[in-house]
Amino acid sequence: MASGTGEALRGKRTEIMIADGGGDFERALSDAITHNGMIATTVSHDTRARALLRRRAFDLVILDAVARAEDSLRLCRQIRAVSTIPIIAVVPDGREDIVLEAFESGADDCVSSPFGFREMLARIRSMLRRESYGRAVQSLPRPFRFNGWRLDPWQRTLSQPDGIVVDLTAAEFELLLAFCRNPGRILSREELLASTHAGLAGPIERSVDVHISRLRQKIEENPRNPTLVKTVRLGGYFFAAIVEAD
């Protein structure tokens, strides 16, 4: 079985979402993707697709813009408004107007239907390679700013708006760094654990929760009513601040 590009580059199997627009190719495409060592998840064009994107780290989205182009391209715009995830739109053959609208809506590539699965798989791998190269360039540590605070991944420092450096433990720093890299996205305790090693000293939920509580004491105006690190019941946490790269 062939392995997905993301598996080799990121140490996990590549996960692809197929947004089902009512076409007749989704099941066969899902089987082809799975046969090539990747994970395929098919969802309908509704809030579930967006909710799933917030909860799981998909590597690429395939939109079916053949049967219900308007709904598909609306979903494309909604995804692109909050995410840089690669998007491939499947469009009707000969419909240049839909191709142009797909690109204007934020799609990275378009494939005309009907298509060959070998071609689609080649396009998927090509896009994943481009995304991985882009991540490698962007992985050079750049400071983040939020609400006047400055987090420097290179020097591993956190500075208050007045410039005073705040003392953080290694776990607290890694948690805050994970939040700054994923603002507005719900991060499960398991994801935070994987990103920070914060749970190595004890049970996952207890360890992450303790470190989050201590982090709030240092960055929140009112730790009892946090406005930056929000708790999502049965979900995890998300960072509510607007984060900018310095």
C-alpha distance (Angstrom), angle and dihedral (degrees) to the residues before:
residue distance angle dihedral
M1 . . .
A2 3.78 . .
S3 3.76 116.7 .
G4 3.81 124.2 -126.9
T5 3.79 119.1 -109.8
G6 3.78 91.5 -119.2
E7 3.81 92.0 54.1
A8 3.79 92.3 61.0
L9 3.80 95.3 41.6
R10 3.78 102.0 39.7
G11 3.77 104.2 26.9
K12 3.81 94.2 -114.6
R13 3.78 137.5 81.3
T14 3.78 114.8 -86.2
E15 3.82 111.8 -106.1
I16 3.80 119.5 -151.7
M17 3.79 127.2 -172.8
I18 3.80 118.0 -148.7
A19 3.80 110.7 -159.9
D20 3.80 103.5 -149.1
G21 3.79 112.0 -137.9
G22 3.77 95.8 176.0
G23 3.80 96.6 -85.5
D24 3.79 124.8 140.5
F25 3.80 99.4 -123.9
E26 3.81 102.8 66.7
R27 3.81 97.7 91.9
A28 3.81 93.8 46.4
L29 3.81 91.0 46.2
S30 3.80 90.8 48.5
D31 3.82 89.6 52.2
A32 3.82 91.6 49.1
I33 3.80 92.1 49.9
T34 3.80 92.0 47.5
H35 3.81 91.8 47.2
N36 3.81 88.0 56.6
G37 3.78 93.9 58.0
M38 3.80 99.8 -96.1
I39 3.80 131.5 113.2
A40 3.82 118.1 -113.2
T41 3.80 123.3 -164.4
T42 3.81 119.2 -175.0
V43 3.80 118.3 -156.8
S44 3.79 135.0 169.6
H45 3.80 125.0 -108.6
D46 3.78 98.6 -93.2
T47 3.77 140.9 91.2
R48 3.81 89.4 -65.7
A49 3.81 90.7 72.0
R50 3.80 92.3 53.7
A51 3.79 92.7 41.9
L52 3.80 91.2 51.4
L53 3.80 91.1 50.4
R54 3.79 89.3 55.5
R55 3.77 92.4 51.2
R56 3.81 103.4 40.1
A57 3.78 131.4 47.5
F58 3.80 100.6 -123.5
D59 3.80 117.2 -178.7
L60 3.80 99.3 -151.6
V61 3.82 141.5 3.9
I62 3.81 126.3 -142.0
L63 3.82 113.6 -160.0
D64 3.79 122.2 -159.6
A65 3.81 103.8 -141.0
V66 3.80 94.1 164.3
A67 3.79 105.4 85.4
R68 3.82 99.6 27.9
A69 3.79 106.5 16.1
E70 3.80 96.4 168.3
D71 3.81 93.5 53.9
S72 3.80 92.3 44.3
L73 3.79 94.8 50.6
R74 3.79 91.1 46.3
L75 3.80 88.0 55.3
C76 3.81 88.9 47.3
R77 3.81 90.8 55.8
Q78 3.80 91.6 46.5
I79 3.81 92.1 51.6
R80 3.79 93.6 44.9
A81 3.80 91.4 50.8
V82 3.81 90.3 65.8
S83 3.82 106.5 20.5
T84 3.80 142.7 44.6
I85 3.82 92.9 -152.0
P86 3.84 112.5 141.2
I87 3.82 112.8 -99.3
I88 3.81 127.5 -161.7
A89 3.81 115.6 -168.5
V90 3.81 120.7 -154.8
V91 3.80 106.7 -146.9
P92 3.83 135.6 -176.8
D93 3.79 114.5 -89.6
G94 3.78 113.1 -99.5
R95 3.81 96.0 13.9
E96 3.78 102.0 122.3
D97 3.81 90.0 166.4
I98 3.82 91.1 62.1
V99 3.81 91.3 44.7
L100 3.81 90.8 54.6
E101 3.79 92.4 45.1
A102 3.80 90.4 49.2
F103 3.80 91.6 55.0
E104 3.80 91.0 45.1
S105 3.81 88.7 51.1
G106 3.80 91.1 56.8
A107 3.81 105.8 -90.7
D108 3.80 114.4 149.5
D109 3.81 96.0 -154.8
C110 3.82 139.6 7.1
V111 3.80 129.1 -146.1
S112 3.79 121.5 -167.1
S113 3.80 119.1 -130.1
P114 2.94 128.4 -94.7
F115 3.78 93.6 45.5
G116 3.78 138.1 165.6
F117 3.79 116.0 -106.4
R118 3.81 91.4 -135.7
E119 3.80 88.7 57.8
M120 3.80 92.2 47.7
L121 3.81 92.4 48.7
A122 3.82 90.2 49.0
R123 3.81 90.3 51.8
I124 3.80 90.9 48.1
R125 3.80 92.3 51.7
S126 3.82 91.7 45.4
M127 3.79 91.9 51.8
L128 3.80 92.6 46.5
R129 3.80 90.0 51.7
R130 3.80 91.3 51.1
E131 3.79 90.4 48.2
S132 3.79 91.7 49.3
Y133 3.81 92.1 50.1
G134 3.79 89.6 49.5
R135 3.79 91.2 50.3
A136 3.79 90.6 49.8
V137 3.81 90.3 55.9
Q138 3.79 92.4 43.6
S139 3.80 92.3 46.4
L140 3.80 90.9 80.3
P141 3.80 101.3 111.3
R142 3.79 113.3 -100.3
P143 3.81 124.9 178.3
F144 3.78 118.7 -105.6
R145 3.80 127.2 -144.0
F146 3.80 127.1 -155.3
N147 3.80 128.8 164.2
G148 3.81 89.6 -14.9
W149 3.81 93.4 -51.7
R150 3.82 120.9 121.0
L151 3.81 123.9 -149.3
D152 3.81 115.0 -168.2
P153 3.84 112.8 -164.3
W154 3.81 92.3 -172.0
Q155 3.79 97.2 53.9
R156 3.82 91.3 27.0
T157 3.79 93.0 -132.1
L158 3.79 134.9 136.8
S159 3.80 117.8 -152.9
Q160 3.79 126.9 -164.8
P161 3.82 119.8 -130.6
D162 3.82 87.7 -95.0
G163 3.81 90.8 54.8
I164 3.81 97.5 -106.8
V165 3.81 111.6 140.6
V166 3.80 114.8 -124.1
D167 3.79 118.3 -143.1
L168 3.83 110.6 -122.2
T169 3.77 130.0 178.8
A170 3.80 116.9 -124.4
A171 3.81 91.3 -103.7
E172 3.82 92.9 48.7
F173 3.79 91.2 49.5
E174 3.81 93.2 49.5
L175 3.80 91.2 48.3
L176 3.79 92.2 51.6
L177 3.81 90.5 45.9
A178 3.82 90.3 52.8
F179 3.80 89.7 50.8
C180 3.81 93.1 48.8
R181 3.79 90.5 50.9
N182 3.81 91.1 50.2
P183 3.82 107.4 34.4
G184 3.78 114.2 177.2
R185 3.82 94.0 9.4
I186 3.78 121.1 115.6
L187 3.80 108.9 -117.8
S188 3.79 117.4 -162.3
R189 3.78 120.6 -138.6
E190 3.81 88.1 -110.1
E191 3.82 91.3 55.0
L192 3.79 91.1 48.4
L193 3.77 90.2 48.7
A194 3.81 91.6 51.4
S195 3.80 91.2 48.7
T196 3.78 98.1 46.3
H197 3.81 111.0 20.7
A198 3.80 83.5 -130.3
G199 3.77 92.8 142.2
L200 3.78 100.0 53.9
A201 3.78 92.1 101.1
G202 3.79 97.0 54.4
P203 3.80 148.2 -18.7
I204 3.79 112.8 -23.7
E205 3.80 100.4 -119.9
R206 3.78 96.0 42.3
S207 3.80 94.8 45.8
V208 3.82 96.6 46.7
D209 3.80 92.1 44.5
V210 3.80 91.8 52.1
H211 3.80 93.0 50.0
I212 3.83 90.9 46.7
S213 3.79 89.8 51.6
R214 3.80 91.6 51.8
L215 3.82 91.5 46.2
R216 3.80 90.3 52.7
Q217 3.78 89.8 53.5
K218 3.79 88.5 60.5
I219 3.82 103.7 41.2
E220 3.81 107.1 25.2
E221 3.81 123.0 85.5
N222 3.80 88.2 -145.9
P223 3.82 111.5 19.4
R224 3.82 90.5 -170.2
N225 3.80 89.8 59.7
P226 3.82 103.6 30.8
T227 3.79 119.7 -163.8
L228 3.82 98.2 -179.8
V229 3.81 108.3 40.9
K230 3.80 105.1 41.3
T231 3.79 125.7 -167.5
V232 3.80 118.5 -132.7
R233 3.79 111.7 -157.2
L234 3.82 109.9 -117.1
G235 3.80 88.0 -7.8
G236 3.78 111.4 73.7
Y237 3.80 127.7 -121.5
F238 3.77 139.6 -44.0
F239 3.80 133.6 -164.6
A240 3.80 110.6 -121.9
A241 3.82 98.0 -170.8
I242 3.80 125.0 103.4
V243 3.81 104.5 -111.0
E244 3.79 123.9 -158.2
A245 3.78 130.2 -175.9
D246 3.81 111.1 -118.0
